[in-house]
Amino acid sequence: LGALAGQGRTHRGPDVAPDVTVEREDGPGQQQPAWASADDTLSKDPARDLDRLLDRFRDGVRDAARDHGVTPGQLAEARRHLATAAARIDALLKPEPRPGE
């Protein structure tokens, strides 16, 4: 996932954990994928566009894992990041409960 997020990483083979450089999200050198910026106000079908964003995200993560491998530690960290993102997006998309519900 580091390569996908623009973080430095050196692959040494399947049995050796790679060096990982972690930068703050707002730090210099942080590169976002091309799909991360768009004028969403122009969307004609926001639900379909969200589906496409998820597809592109999945494709990028899958390609990085295929090309660079995944260690058990990276899997655990990726799971934590995905769980956090899923909870935040789920809360964003669900309507607020009405009083008395």
Buried (B, 14 or more C-beta within 10 A) or exposed (E): BBBBBEBEBEEEEEEEEBEBEEBEEEEEEEEEEEBEEEEEEEEEEEEEBBEEBEEBBEEBBEEBBEEBBBBEEBEEBBEEEEEEEEEEEEEEEEEEEEEEE
